[in-house]
Amino acid sequence: MLDFGNPAGMQAFSRVGPALLAADAKGVVMVSNRADAMFEQMGRAQMRARTVVGEGKGGAIVEVREQVLAEWLKGRGVDVAATRAATAPMTKALAGVTVDFDIVRTVLEANSAPNTVGILEGTDPKLKREYVVYSAHMDHIGIRPGQPDSIANGADDDASGTVGVIELAEAFVQKGARPKRSLVFLTVSGEEKGLWGSEYYAEHPTVPLPQIVANINIDMIGRNWKDSIVAIGKEHSDLGQTLAQVNAQHPELRMTAIDDIWPQERFYFRSDHYNFARKGVPILFFFNGVHADYHQVSDDPSLIDSEKEARILKLLFFLGHEVASRPAKPMWNPESYKQIVGGAGR
């Protein structure tokens, strides 16, 4: 029971239902004390058409007015007011109670956008059945109407990452460059719409997901500082330690991978690596931060610092080669695994 009369209750509503569905609940019934006007507004919003990836997810969240269910629940030993006022989660099994959901989905329009995948087989007979994924998104926001130049080029966001994946693929096919594990070079669509392409790949991987040992995601590496790049996710697995070691071994690159300096922006959850992380794959996300041209038509190729990007990509080459050649695969920090993936970790 959530209190929709205060901001904390509203925030909890946005987390609890999706979390229960993600944990394979067949459906969720929310007993709501929203004001009448707000309840009606939510009902109208739910009637709008929406876009989903694939066939959409299974269960449904149904919000029912408190006055409809309060007496019925009371007869089964549930005090709605006391439950809502509790400061800790409460659970109670309702023996003999069943709830039927009848969900009808109507497809109004179907479209598709590509992901591209290239696989380079590793050299070790056993380890080549494990994979390190380099990823970047190849879409941008499209058109900004009403301006003389209305095309948002997306040179940094994320042509810089897309080019990076291609350059890394070209580097690894050179003689003697292949590591022991196999490499996946993945560019995805729909990141700007809600991480759609990487979500689809995580649900329909081209190699077995448990055999993907790491994801190195590249989203905006062509701007800002000359000598540093932010590596988000360092603290969540021993990939952070590996990166520090590789970085120290290559001072000639004049490139330092630093910690996330914008934790309040929650960038960890805002690019394609997150769809790997939530499935249990350790990740590192390389990102130079936003700038005045972020999501503007002025994000132009002429502003890309190609010399800096080349040094970053060399660092990512050495990093990926190290991760793909070590006998042991990367390991999560147990607490991070529990927070991001759930369970005991792998």
N, C-alpha and C positions, 0 to 999 in steps of 0.2 A: 504494500500500500504506500503510495507516494503522495506527498503533499504538494499539489500543483498551485497552492496559494503563495509559495515563496520560491525564490530563484534556485535554492538548493534542490528543491523537489523537481523543478523543471530540468535542471542539469542531470539529476539522477535518472529521470525518465529517458533522456537521450542515450544513456549508457546501459541501463539495466535490460531493456527489451532486446536490443541487438546482441548484447552479451549472452543472454539466455538462448537466443536462436543460434548463435555461433556455437554454443555448447550442445547443439542438437535437440533443443526443445522443439516439440511439434508445433507449439503455438504459445502465445503469452496473452493473458487477460489482465489488463490494467484496470483497477478499480479507481475511478477518477472523481476528484472533487473540483474539477475545473469550474470556473464561472460559466454561466449559460452562453454568454457571447463568445467566450474563448472556445468552448466545446463546439459550437456551431461553426466557428471559423476553421477549426481543425478538421471538421467533417467535410467542409467544402474543399480544403486543401487536399484531403485524401482522395477526392474524386478526380483530381487532375491527372492527365496522362504523364507517365514518367518513363525514363530510359533505363534499361537494365542491360547488363552484359550477359550473353548467353540466354538461358531460359529463366534467369532470375533464381533467387534463393527460395528455399522450401517453406518454412513456417510463416505464420502471420501474427501481427500484434493487433489485438482488438482492445479498444478502450470502451469501458462500460460505466455508465453513471453510477455513482455510489448509492443513490436512493433506490436503484433497481435491485442491487445485490445485497445491501446492508442487512436486511431482515433474514434473507435466505442464508447468508453467511453466519449470522448470529445463531441461527438454528443448528448450525454445524460447529458451534464452539469457536467462531472467529469474531472477535470484537474489532470492527474496522477502526474505530477511533484509537483504541489502545495499540493496535498494530502499527498504525501510522505514526503514533507518537513515540514508538520505541526507538531507542538510540542505537540499537544493534540489530542486525538482520534476524528475522524470525521465520521459522518454517513450521508448517503443520500439514500433515497428510490428511486429505479429505477422503476417507474410505468410502468406496462405492460411488464416487462422483466421477462422471465422464463428461467431457466437453467435445462437441463436434464442430469442426471448422469446414465450411464449404467455400472454397476459394475458386473463383473463375477469373482467368487471365485472358484478355483479348489483345492480340497483337495488332496494332494500328499500322505500323510501318517497320520494316526490317532493313537494316543497313549493315555494312561490314567495313572494317578497316584492317590493314595488314599488320602483322608482326613479321619480322624477318629473323631467321635463325641460321647460323652457320656453326658447324661443329668440326673441330680439329682434334683428331684422335691422338691421345698421349702415347708415349713410347714404352711404358711399362706394361707388360702383359696383364697384370692384376690391377694396378692403379688406374689404367686407362678406362676402367668401368666407373670411375668417379669423375666429377666435373667441377670446374670453376667457371662461373658465368660472369662475363663482362656485359653490362647492360647500359642502355641510354634510351631516351624517348625521342622519336623523330617527328612528333606533331608539335604544333604551336597553337596560338589562340585564333589565328585566321585573320579576319578583317575587322578593322576599327572604323566604322562608317563615319562620313561627314568630314573627312580630312582629305586634302589634295593627294597625299600618299597614305592610303588606308590599309596597306598590306603590312601586317606585323611579321617581319622576317624571321624573328626568333634565332638570330645568329648565335647568341650565347645560350639561349634557352630554347632548344637544346641542340642546335646544329653542332655546337662545340663538342657535346658528348657523342653525338652520332658519328661525326668525323673521327672522334677518338676511338670508338669501337672499331671502325673500319681500319684505322691506322694500326691499331694493336693486332688485328687479324693479319694484316700484311706483314707486321714484324714477326709474328710467331711462325709464319710459314717459311721464313728464311732458313737456310741450311743450319742445322744444329740448334735451333731456337726452341723446338718443341719440348715441353716439359713431360714429366711422367704421367700426370693426370691429363685427361682430355679437357678441352676448353670449349665453351659455348659463347658465341658472339651474338648477342640478342639486341635488336632494336624494336621498340614497341610503339604502338599507337595509343592515343587516348589518355595519355598522362594528364593533360590539362583538363580533361573531362571528369577525372576521378580515378586515375591509375588503372584505367580499363584494360589496356593491353597486357600489363604485367599481372593483373588479377587473372585474366584469362589464361596466361601462360602458367601461372602457379596452380591453377585448377586443371590444366590440360598440358602438362610439361612434355617436351619432346624426348626427354630422358627421365628415368625414374627419379622423382623428387628426393627420396632418401639418399640418393647417390650424388646429389649436388652438395658439395662441401662448403662452398662460399659463393657469395655474390659481391662483385665490385661494381657499384653503380656510379655513373658519371652524368651529372646534371649541372651544367654551367661551370666551365673551367677556363673560359677565355678572357676574363676581365679582372679588374681590381688589382690586388697586390702582385708585384713581380716575383717575390721570393717565398710565398707561402700559399698553401691551399688547405681548406678546412676538410678534415676527415671525420665525418659524423658516424658515431657508432663504435668508436675505438674502445670505449669502456665496457662494452657488452660482451666481448669475446676476446680470446687471445690473438685475434687478428690485429688488435691494437699493438700488441707487443711485437708481432711479426713486422708490422709496418714500421715501428720505431727502429728495429734492427736494420731493415732494408734501407730506410732513410739515412741512418748513420753510416752505412756502407758506401753511400754514393754522394759524398759532399760536392762532387763535380757538377751535380745537377743544380746546386744553389736553390734548392726547393725544400721547404720544411712543411710537413703535414702537421697541422695544429688541431687542437680540440675544437669542439663546437662552441663558438662564441656567442651564439644566439639561442640558448636553450628555451627561452620564452616563446620563440617562434615555432617550436615543435617540428622542425624540418625533418626529424627522423621519421615522422609519420606522413610526409608530404611528397615523397618521390617513390619511384618504382621498387627500390630495394625493400620497402616495407612489406610488399606482398611476398617476398622471399622470407623476410624475418619472421612474419607471423606464422609461416609454415615450418619454422625451425631451422632455417638456413642462416648461418652467421654472415653478417654483411659489413661492408664499409661503403660509405657514401661520400664521394668527392665533389666539392661544391665551393665556388668562390664567393657566394653571397649575392644578394640582389644589388641593383644599382638604379640610377635614374632612368635607364632605358628598359628596365624589366617590364615585360608585357606591354611595351610601347612599340609604335612603328619605327622608332629610332634604334631598336636593337639590330644594328646593321653590321654586315661582315667587315666593313672598314674599321670598326672599333675593336675587333678581336686582336688580342695580343698573341699571335701565332707562335712567337718564340717562347713565351711563357708556357703556352699549352703544350708545346713539344717537350719541354722539360718535365711537365706533369705526366705526360704519357710515358716517358721513359721510366719515371718512378713507378707508374702503374704496371709497366711491363715487368720490371724487376720484382715488384710485389707479387704479381700473378704467377710469375715463374717460380718464385719461392714457395708460395702456397701450394702450387700444383706439383711440386717436386718433393716436398717433405714427406717422410714416411707416415706421420700422424696428421690426421685432418684437423682443421680448426675446431676449437671447443668453446661453447658458451660459458660465460660466468653464470653459475647456477641461479643467482637471484635475478639476473637479467632475463634468463630463460623463463622463470616463473612469471615475471611481470609481462613479458612480450608474447610468449607462446603459451605458457601454462604447463603444468606438470613438472616433472623432476628434471628435465633436461636430457641432452644427449651428448 
